[in-house]
Amino acid sequence: MLSTIYLNDFFEALGFNTEVLYHENRKETSEKIYSIDGERVFVEFKNEVRPQNISHFEKTRSQELPVLVASKYITPKAKETLKAKKINYIDSFGNAFLNLDNLKLYVEKNNAKPVYNEYSEVFTPSGGQILFHLLQNPELINATYRHLAEISKVSLGSVSKTINGLLNEDFAVKQNTEKKYQLVRREELLEKWVTLVNEKILPAHKIGSYIFINSEQFKINEIDPGIESCWGGEYGAKLITNYLYSSQYSLFTTEKENLMRDFKMVPDKDGNISVYEPFWKPKSIEFQTTKGKIAVNTLLVYAELVYSGNDRNIETAKIIFDEYIKPNL
């Protein structure tokens, strides 16, 4: 098996002999069982592991066996979280945390680098802005290029490249009837989009960091209705679920000239309010309204929470995923 070869290579990078044997792959549960120096473990293979992936490794399993995450690359923050949760891991660079009965080891060489995939026409900033709409409403893949360009605030050429990329990378298929397309592998698209939106799209649209002047009771609905403004991040999640205490705020607004006056906040490089210009056409997405306060679309709130790596945020993100996002995937 190819996975067995990778796993042996990862252990060889540690620099000493370890017996790695493959036992079984339970197709009904997708569980892969190996033995490491005679001890049976569940092995989870991934190309890259980021904080938003970790909840997947904590799922209920058919047996009480240790879990080993084997990945070509694991981000530093993800390593910290895995170690704190006592989840074993090993990467292709010879870094590992192993707390097994027969093997206890912690190696951190600070030598790992992200896996750079070949060029993609989908996972670009423009592609991510289009995916924001497609993941909310997969039927939009059959909308006109002009409409997709307008609501995503990208060029017609970017839409063409993204749709062709989805087809070429097998994230979309052509249906037999009426020459229509269908978006597939949506959960994988979402996982990749979470990273893309947090690392590329949000930084490119950030206006600045701020703090409230007096209190945190300001109501967006008091603003001129011609200005579209909504809460994301932790406060957006609080509005949606009433489950999370918010200490960090994301504000998406078309108001750029009078932020301090309209929102009663002042610039602060360490401020807990990140303000962004929306990367979508006004009124082109669905919002969540609670007691007159508006949260941005659940997809973006989910992406911010799960990427944070904070346990409470990830727990809240799962609530949002199960109720609002999963039914659409």
C-alpha positions as CSV (number, residue, x, y, z in Angstrom):
1,M,0.0,0.0,0.0
2,L,1.2,3.5,-0.9
3,S,0.2,4.8,2.6
4,T,2.4,2.1,4.2
5,I,5.3,3.3,2.2
6,Y,4.8,6.9,3.3
7,L,4.4,5.9,6.9
8,N,7.7,3.8,6.8
9,D,9.4,6.8,5.2
10,F,8.2,9.1,7.9
11,F,9.5,6.8,10.6
12,E,12.8,6.4,8.8
13,A,13.2,10.2,8.9
14,L,13.3,9.9,12.7
15,G,16.7,8.2,12.4
16,F,16.1,4.8,14.1
17,N,14.5,1.5,13.3
18,T,10.8,1.1,14.0
19,E,8.6,-1.8,12.8
20,V,5.6,-0.5,11.0
21,L,3.0,-3.1,9.8
22,Y,-0.3,-2.7,8.0
23,H,-3.2,-4.7,9.4
24,E,-6.5,-3.6,7.8
25,N,-8.7,-1.0,6.2
26,R,-12.3,-1.0,7.4
27,K,-14.1,0.4,4.4
28,E,-17.4,0.7,6.3
29,T,-15.8,3.1,8.8
30,S,-12.8,4.3,6.8
31,E,-10.5,3.2,9.6
32,K,-6.9,2.2,8.8
33,I,-5.2,0.1,11.4
34,Y,-1.4,-0.4,11.7
35,S,1.0,-1.6,14.3
36,I,3.9,0.5,15.5
37,D,6.5,-1.8,17.2
38,G,3.7,-4.3,17.9
39,E,1.1,-1.7,19.1
40,R,-2.1,-1.4,17.1
41,V,-3.1,2.2,16.2
42,F,-5.6,4.0,13.9
43,V,-3.7,6.0,11.3
44,E,-5.1,9.2,9.7
45,F,-3.2,10.2,6.6
46,K,-3.3,13.8,5.3
47,N,-1.1,15.9,3.0
48,E,-1.4,18.9,5.4
49,V,-2.8,19.3,8.9
50,R,-4.1,22.7,10.1
51,P,-5.9,23.5,13.3
52,Q,-9.3,23.3,11.6
53,N,-8.6,19.6,10.7
54,I,-8.1,18.4,14.3
55,S,-11.7,17.9,15.3
56,H,-11.9,15.2,12.6
57,F,-9.3,13.1,14.4
58,E,-11.4,13.1,17.6
59,K,-14.3,11.3,16.1
60,T,-15.8,8.2,17.8
61,R,-14.1,4.9,16.6
62,S,-14.9,1.2,16.6
63,Q,-12.2,0.4,19.1
64,E,-10.3,2.1,21.9
65,L,-6.9,2.3,20.1
66,P,-4.5,5.3,20.0
67,V,-4.7,7.6,17.0
68,L,-1.7,8.5,14.9
69,V,-1.9,11.5,12.5
70,A,0.6,11.0,9.6
71,S,1.1,14.0,7.4
72,K,3.6,15.4,4.9
73,Y,3.2,18.8,6.8
74,I,1.7,19.8,10.1
75,T,1.5,23.5,10.9
76,P,3.2,24.6,14.2
77,K,-0.2,25.6,15.7
78,A,-1.7,22.3,14.7
79,K,1.3,20.4,16.4
80,E,0.7,22.3,19.6
81,T,-3.0,21.5,19.6
82,L,-2.4,17.8,18.8
83,K,0.2,17.5,21.5
84,A,-2.1,19.2,24.0
85,K,-4.9,16.8,23.1
86,K,-2.5,13.9,23.4
87,I,-3.0,12.9,19.8
88,N,0.1,11.2,18.3
89,Y,1.5,12.7,15.1
90,I,4.4,12.3,12.7
91,D,5.4,14.3,9.6
92,S,7.7,13.8,6.6
93,F,10.4,16.0,8.1
94,G,11.1,13.7,11.1
95,N,9.0,15.6,13.6
96,A,6.9,13.5,15.9
97,F,4.9,13.3,19.1
98,L,4.4,9.6,20.1
99,N,2.9,8.6,23.4
100,L,2.4,4.9,22.8
101,D,2.9,2.0,25.2
102,N,5.9,0.8,23.3
103,L,7.2,4.0,21.9
104,K,7.4,7.4,23.6
105,L,9.0,10.2,21.7
106,Y,8.9,14.0,21.1
107,V,11.0,15.5,18.3
108,E,10.7,19.0,16.9
109,K,13.4,20.0,14.4
110,N,11.7,23.3,13.3
111,N,12.4,22.2,9.7
112,A,9.0,21.6,8.2
113,K,7.7,23.6,5.2
114,P,4.2,23.7,3.7
115,V,3.3,21.4,0.9
116,Y,3.1,23.4,-2.3
117,N,0.6,21.9,-4.7
118,E,0.9,22.4,-8.4
119,Y,-0.8,25.5,-9.8
120,S,-4.6,25.5,-9.3
121,E,-7.1,27.7,-11.1
122,V,-9.6,27.2,-8.3
123,F,-7.7,28.0,-5.1
124,T,-6.7,31.5,-5.9
125,P,-8.1,34.7,-4.1
126,S,-10.5,35.3,-7.0
127,G,-11.5,31.6,-7.1
128,G,-12.1,31.7,-3.3
129,Q,-14.5,34.7,-3.7
130,I,-16.4,32.7,-6.3
131,L,-16.4,29.6,-4.1
132,F,-17.9,31.6,-1.3
133,H,-21.1,31.8,-3.3
134,L,-20.9,28.3,-4.8
135,L,-20.6,26.7,-1.4
136,Q,-23.6,28.6,-0.2
137,N,-25.7,27.8,-3.2
138,P,-24.1,25.0,-5.4
139,E,-26.7,25.6,-8.2
140,L,-24.9,28.9,-8.9
141,I,-22.4,26.9,-10.9
142,N,-24.9,27.0,-13.7
143,A,-25.4,30.8,-13.4
144,T,-24.0,33.1,-16.1
145,Y,-20.4,34.1,-15.9
146,R,-21.5,37.7,-15.8
147,H,-23.7,37.1,-12.7
148,L,-20.9,35.2,-10.9
149,A,-18.4,37.9,-11.7
150,E,-20.8,40.6,-10.4
151,I,-21.7,38.9,-7.1
152,S,-18.1,37.8,-6.4
153,K,-16.5,41.1,-7.4
154,V,-14.1,39.4,-9.8
155,S,-13.5,39.6,-13.5
156,L,-15.2,37.5,-16.2
157,G,-11.8,35.9,-16.9
158,S,-11.5,34.8,-13.3
159,V,-14.9,33.1,-13.4
160,S,-14.0,31.3,-16.6
161,K,-10.7,30.0,-15.1
162,T,-12.4,29.0,-11.8
163,I,-15.2,27.0,-13.5
164,N,-12.7,25.3,-15.9
165,G,-10.5,24.6,-12.9
166,L,-13.4,23.0,-11.0
167,L,-14.0,20.7,-14.0
168,N,-10.3,19.9,-14.5
169,E,-9.7,19.2,-10.8
170,D,-12.8,17.0,-10.6
171,F,-14.7,19.4,-8.2
172,A,-17.5,19.7,-10.8
173,V,-19.0,17.3,-13.3
174,K,-21.2,17.8,-16.4
175,Q,-24.6,16.4,-16.0
176,N,-26.1,14.5,-18.9
177,T,-29.2,16.7,-19.2
178,E,-29.3,20.3,-20.5
179,K,-25.5,20.6,-20.4
180,K,-25.6,21.6,-16.7
181,Y,-22.8,21.2,-14.1
182,Q,-22.9,19.8,-10.6
183,L,-20.5,20.8,-7.8
184,V,-19.1,17.7,-6.1
185,R,-16.6,16.9,-3.3
186,R,-18.0,19.9,-1.5
187,E,-16.7,19.1,1.9
188,E,-13.2,19.0,0.5
189,L,-13.8,22.3,-1.3
190,L,-14.9,23.8,2.0
191,E,-11.8,22.6,3.9
192,K,-9.5,24.1,1.3
193,W,-11.6,27.3,1.2
194,V,-11.3,27.8,4.9
195,T,-7.6,28.1,4.6
196,L,-7.8,30.2,1.5
197,V,-10.3,32.7,2.9
198,N,-8.3,33.2,6.2
199,E,-4.8,33.3,4.6
200,K,-5.4,35.2,1.4
201,I,-8.9,36.8,1.1
202,L,-9.4,38.3,4.5
203,P,-5.9,39.9,4.7
204,A,-6.4,41.4,1.3
205,H,-9.7,43.0,2.3
206,K,-8.7,44.1,5.8
207,I,-9.3,47.8,6.5
208,G,-7.6,47.8,9.9
209,S,-7.8,46.9,13.6
210,Y,-9.9,48.9,16.1
211,I,-11.3,49.0,19.6
212,F,-14.7,50.4,20.8
213,I,-14.5,53.9,22.4
214,N,-16.8,53.2,25.3
215,S,-18.8,49.9,25.3
216,E,-19.5,47.0,23.0
217,Q,-23.3,47.7,22.8
218,F,-23.2,49.5,19.5
219,K,-26.0,48.4,17.1
220,I,-25.2,48.1,13.5
221,N,-28.9,48.5,12.5
222,E,-28.7,52.2,13.6
223,I,-26.4,52.9,10.6
224,D,-27.6,54.4,7.4
225,P,-29.5,51.5,5.6
226,G,-27.5,52.3,2.5
227,I,-24.4,50.9,4.3
228,E,-24.1,47.2,4.4
229,S,-22.5,46.0,7.7
230,C,-22.5,42.7,9.6
231,W,-20.6,40.9,12.3
232,G,-18.4,37.8,11.7
233,G,-16.0,35.8,13.8
234,E,-16.8,35.2,17.5
235,Y,-19.5,37.9,17.8
236,G,-21.2,36.7,14.6
237,A,-21.2,33.2,16.1
238,K,-22.7,34.5,19.4
239,L,-25.5,36.1,17.4
240,I,-26.2,32.9,15.5
241,T,-25.9,30.3,18.3
242,N,-26.1,32.3,21.5
243,Y,-23.5,29.8,22.7
244,L,-20.1,31.6,22.5
245,Y,-18.7,34.5,24.6
246,S,-17.0,36.8,22.2
247,S,-13.7,38.6,22.9
248,Q,-12.7,39.0,19.2
249,Y,-14.8,40.8,16.6
250,S,-14.9,40.8,12.8
251,L,-16.9,43.6,11.2
252,F,-17.6,43.6,7.4
253,T,-18.8,46.9,6.2
254,T,-19.1,49.0,3.0
255,E,-18.5,52.1,5.1
256,K,-14.8,53.1,4.8
257,E,-14.8,56.9,5.2
258,N,-16.5,57.4,8.6
259,L,-15.7,54.2,10.6
260,M,-14.8,56.0,13.8
261,R,-17.9,58.2,13.7
262,D,-20.4,55.6,12.6
263,F,-19.2,52.6,14.7
264,K,-17.8,54.4,17.7
265,M,-14.4,52.9,17.5
266,V,-10.8,54.0,17.1
267,P,-7.8,52.5,15.4
268,D,-5.6,50.3,17.5
269,K,-2.9,48.0,16.0
270,D,-3.7,45.4,18.8
271,G,-7.4,46.0,18.7
272,N,-9.9,43.2,19.1
273,I,-12.1,44.4,16.2
274,S,-10.8,43.4,12.7
275,V,-12.7,45.5,10.1
276,Y,-13.0,44.2,6.5
277,E,-14.4,45.4,3.2
278,P,-16.9,42.8,2.0
279,F,-15.6,40.6,-0.9
280,W,-19.1,40.1,-2.2
281,K,-21.6,42.4,-3.9
282,P,-24.0,44.0,-1.3
283,K,-27.1,42.0,-0.7
284,S,-25.8,39.0,-2.7
285,I,-25.5,36.7,0.4
286,E,-27.9,35.6,3.2
287,F,-27.4,37.1,6.6
288,Q,-28.5,36.0,10.1
289,T,-30.4,38.6,12.1
290,T,-30.8,38.4,15.9
291,K,-32.5,41.2,17.9
292,G,-31.7,43.7,15.2
293,K,-28.0,42.8,15.0
294,I,-26.8,41.2,11.8
295,A,-24.3,38.3,11.4
296,V,-22.6,37.6,8.1
297,N,-23.3,34.4,6.3
298,T,-22.8,31.3,8.5
299,L,-20.1,29.9,6.0
300,L,-17.8,32.8,6.7
301,V,-18.4,32.7,10.5
302,Y,-17.6,29.0,10.5
303,A,-14.4,29.6,8.5
304,E,-13.1,32.2,10.9
305,L,-14.0,30.1,14.0
306,V,-12.5,26.8,12.8
307,Y,-9.3,28.4,11.6
308,S,-8.7,30.0,15.0
309,G,-7.7,26.7,16.6
310,N,-9.4,27.7,19.8
311,D,-11.3,24.8,21.3
312,R,-14.4,26.7,22.2
313,N,-14.5,28.3,18.8
314,I,-14.1,25.0,17.1
315,E,-16.9,23.5,19.3
316,T,-19.2,26.4,18.2
317,A,-18.1,26.0,14.6
318,K,-19.3,22.4,14.7
319,I,-22.7,23.5,15.9
320,I,-22.9,26.0,13.0
321,F,-21.6,23.3,10.5
322,D,-24.2,20.7,11.6
323,E,-27.1,23.0,11.6
324,Y,-26.5,25.4,8.7
325,I,-23.7,24.1,6.4
326,K,-23.7,20.3,6.3
327,P,-27.3,20.1,4.9
328,N,-26.0,22.0,1.8
329,L,-22.9,19.8,1.2
